[in-house]
Amino acid sequence: MHNNPSVFTFDGYTLVVHSLEVVPLDGRFVVNTISPNSYGLSLRDKAMDAALRGSDFLILDGVYFGWLPWFKYGKKIKRITGWDSFRFFSTKMQETRGRVFFLGSSEATLQKIKENYRQDFPDVTVGTYSPPYKPEFSEDDNQAMHKAINDFKPDVLFVGMTAPKQEKWAFQNRDFLDVHIITTIGNVFDWYAGNSKRPDVFWQKIGMEWLVRIFLRPEIFRRNIGNQMIFFWHLFLYLTKIKKTW
């Protein structure tokens, strides 16, 4: 367990309990999201497992991973999504007239993000970089990203790629980056750019946002359902003490 009441650590996972205020704005910290899907992915990908357990802070992209500390330890963890992380750190940078950098997606999407950001956070300086679209980056790709980010010197780096690429990239490249906060926010790039729409607040509040996404993006549901079912099976085994470690 962790002595800081604002985070809850078990089996290598460090979860933010109720607010991102616990994340210092100086130093160098990785904030990743965790969900049943990312947990399932980590079982088949050692680098993803290392990225999740090695994150300085994990936030709940969905309520269900939070069932584990709640049922097992009586610790309730607030849902803080990638969208929440984006809004939180953007607001902080507006207050401090800071610098943010968006890494991921296409040039067209990044341009839309910059235009919207100028309206919402006019006192923040914004940089962007669109990496090549490929399953894995080469060393030259990574060095080009490092240079673009470090030349800009952002306070906050928003990484928007698909899982598990974004989580692994943030964790594996953190020591090469001159940045204070690295936070992976996935679909937020498209939502904020207006390319797609996030499910209504009602579905978010009742923890059923995933249900709406099934109808909007059925291919994602088919891709993720296996990982999610593994999580719920392991949760059952763990809570019934059949499985001793998480």
C-alpha positions in Angstrom: 0.0 0.0 0.0 1.0 3.7 -0.4 1.3 6.2 2.4 -0.1 9.0 0.4 -3.9 8.9 0.8 -4.4 10.6 -2.6 -3.1 7.5 -4.4 -3.7 3.8 -3.8 -1.0 1.3 -4.7 -1.4 -2.5 -5.0 0.4 -5.1 -7.0 2.4 -2.5 -8.8 -0.6 -0.4 -9.9 -0.6 3.2 -8.5 -4.2 4.6 -8.9 -5.2 8.2 -8.4 -7.9 8.1 -5.7 -10.0 11.2 -6.3 -8.1 14.1 -8.0 -5.3 14.8 -10.4 -4.2 17.6 -8.0 -1.9 14.9 -6.6 0.3 15.0 -9.7 3.1 17.6 -9.3 3.5 20.0 -12.2 7.3 19.9 -11.9 9.6 16.9 -12.2 8.7 14.2 -14.8 5.6 12.0 -14.5 3.7 9.6 -16.7 -0.1 9.5 -16.3 -1.7 6.5 -18.0 -5.2 5.3 -18.0 -6.2 1.8 -17.0 -9.3 -0.3 -18.0 -10.3 -3.9 -18.3 -9.2 -3.7 -22.0 -5.7 -2.4 -21.2 -5.3 -5.0 -18.4 -6.2 -7.7 -20.8 -3.7 -6.4 -23.4 -1.0 -6.3 -20.7 -1.3 -10.1 -20.1 -0.2 -10.7 -23.7 2.3 -7.8 -24.0 5.1 -7.6 -21.4 6.0 -4.1 -22.5 2.4 -3.0 -21.8 2.4 -4.6 -18.4 5.6 -2.8 -17.6 4.1 0.5 -18.8 1.0 0.2 -16.6 2.8 -0.9 -13.5 5.6 1.6 -14.1 3.3 4.6 -14.6 3.7 7.2 -11.9 -0.1 7.6 -11.8 -2.9 5.5 -13.3 -6.4 6.9 -13.7 -9.6 4.9 -14.4 -10.8 5.2 -18.0 -13.8 3.1 -16.9 -15.3 2.3 -13.5 -14.7 -1.5 -13.8 -11.0 -1.7 -13.0 -11.9 0.2 -9.8 -14.0 -2.7 -8.7 -10.8 -4.5 -7.6 -9.6 -2.1 -4.9 -13.3 -1.5 -3.9 -14.2 -5.2 -3.4 -10.9 -6.4 -2.1 -9.7 -3.5 0.0 -12.8 -1.3 0.6 -11.1 1.6 -1.3 -13.2 3.5 -3.7 -11.4 5.1 -6.7 -13.0 7.9 -8.6 -13.3 7.6 -12.3 -11.0 10.0 -14.0 -10.9 9.6 -17.8 -8.5 10.6 -20.5 -10.9 13.5 -21.2 -10.7 14.6 -17.6 -6.9 14.5 -17.7 -6.9 16.6 -20.9 -9.3 19.2 -19.3 -7.4 19.2 -16.0 -3.9 19.8 -17.3 -5.1 22.2 -20.0 -6.8 24.3 -17.3 -3.7 24.3 -15.2 -1.6 25.4 -18.2 -4.1 28.2 -18.9 -3.7 29.4 -15.3 0.1 29.4 -15.5 0.4 30.4 -19.2 2.2 27.1 -19.8 3.1 25.1 -22.9 1.4 21.9 -24.2 2.3 19.6 -27.0 0.0 17.1 -28.9 1.7 14.0 -30.2 -0.3 11.7 -32.5 -3.0 11.7 -35.1 -3.0 13.4 -38.5 -1.9 16.9 -39.4 -5.5 17.7 -40.3 -6.7 16.6 -36.8 -3.9 18.5 -35.1 -4.8 21.6 -36.9 -8.4 21.4 -35.7 -7.1 20.8 -32.2 -5.0 23.9 -32.4 -7.9 26.0 -33.6 -10.2 24.8 -30.9 -7.5 25.2 -28.2 -6.9 28.8 -29.1 -10.5 29.5 -28.3 -10.7 27.5 -25.1 -7.2 28.1 -23.7 -5.9 31.3 -25.3 -3.0 31.8 -22.9 -1.4 28.4 -23.6 1.3 27.9 -26.2 0.7 24.9 -28.4 3.0 22.6 -30.4 2.1 19.5 -32.4 3.7 16.6 -34.2 2.1 13.9 -36.4 4.1 10.7 -36.2 4.1 8.1 -39.0 1.1 5.7 -39.0 2.7 2.3 -38.4 2.4 -0.6 -35.8 5.9 0.2 -34.4 8.1 3.2 -34.6 11.8 2.9 -35.7 14.6 4.5 -33.8 14.7 7.3 -36.3 11.0 7.9 -35.8 11.5 8.1 -32.0 14.4 10.5 -32.3 12.4 12.8 -34.6 9.6 12.8 -32.0 12.1 13.5 -29.2 13.6 16.4 -31.1 10.2 18.0 -31.9 9.1 17.8 -28.3 12.4 18.8 -26.7 12.9 21.8 -29.1 9.4 23.0 -28.0 10.0 22.3 -24.3 6.4 21.7 -23.2 5.1 21.5 -19.7 2.5 18.9 -20.7 2.7 16.3 -23.4 -0.6 14.8 -24.6 -0.1 11.5 -26.4 -3.0 10.3 -28.6 -2.4 6.9 -30.2 -4.1 3.6 -30.0 -3.6 1.3 -27.0 -1.2 -0.2 -26.2 1.1 1.9 -28.4 0.5 5.1 -26.5 1.1 3.7 -23.0 4.2 1.9 -24.1 5.6 4.9 -25.9 5.1 7.2 -23.0 6.7 4.9 -20.5 9.6 3.8 -22.8 10.5 7.3 -24.0 10.0 9.4 -20.8 13.7 9.6 -20.0 14.4 11.2 -23.4 11.9 14.0 -23.0 12.3 17.4 -21.6 8.7 17.6 -20.2 7.0 17.6 -16.8 3.8 15.7 -17.5 3.2 13.0 -20.1 -0.4 11.9 -20.2 -2.0 9.4 -22.7 -5.5 10.4 -23.8 -6.3 8.3 -26.9 -9.7 9.1 -28.4 -9.6 12.6 -26.9 -7.7 13.9 -30.0 -10.6 13.0 -32.3 -13.3 14.1 -29.8 -11.7 17.5 -29.3 -11.0 18.0 -33.0 -14.7 17.2 -33.7 -14.0 14.2 -35.8 -16.2 12.1 -33.6 -18.5 12.7 -30.6 -18.1 11.4 -27.1 -21.3 9.6 -25.7 -23.7 11.9 -23.7 -22.9 12.8 -20.1 -25.8 10.7 -18.9 -24.1 7.5 -20.1 -20.8 8.7 -18.6 -22.3 9.2 -15.2 -23.9 5.8 -15.0 -20.8 4.0 -16.2 -22.3 2.8 -19.4 -20.4 4.9 -21.9 -19.0 1.7 -23.3 -22.5 0.6 -24.3 -23.0 3.6 -26.6 -19.6 3.0 -28.1 -20.6 -0.5 -29.1 -23.3 0.9 -31.4 -21.1 3.8 -32.6 -17.9 1.7 -33.2 -18.8 -2.0 -33.2 -15.4 -3.0 -34.6 -13.8 -1.6 -31.4 -16.1 -3.7 -29.3 -15.2 -6.9 -31.2 -11.5 -6.1 -30.8 -11.7 -5.4 -27.1 -14.3 -7.8 -25.7 -11.8 -10.7 -25.3 -9.5 -8.5 -23.1 -12.4 -7.3 -21.1 -13.7 -10.7 -20.3 -10.3 -11.9 -19.2 -10.3 -9.0 -16.7 -13.7 -10.0 -15.2 -12.6 -13.6 -15.0 -9.4 -12.7 -13.2 -11.4 -10.4 -10.9 -13.6 -13.3 -9.9 -10.7 -15.6 -9.3 -8.9 -13.0 -7.3 -11.8 -12.1 -5.1 -12.6 -15.7 -4.4 -8.9 -16.3 -3.5 -8.4 -18.8 -6.2 -6.0 -16.4 -7.8 -3.5 -15.1 -5.2 -1.9 -12.3 -7.0 -3.3 -9.8 -9.5 
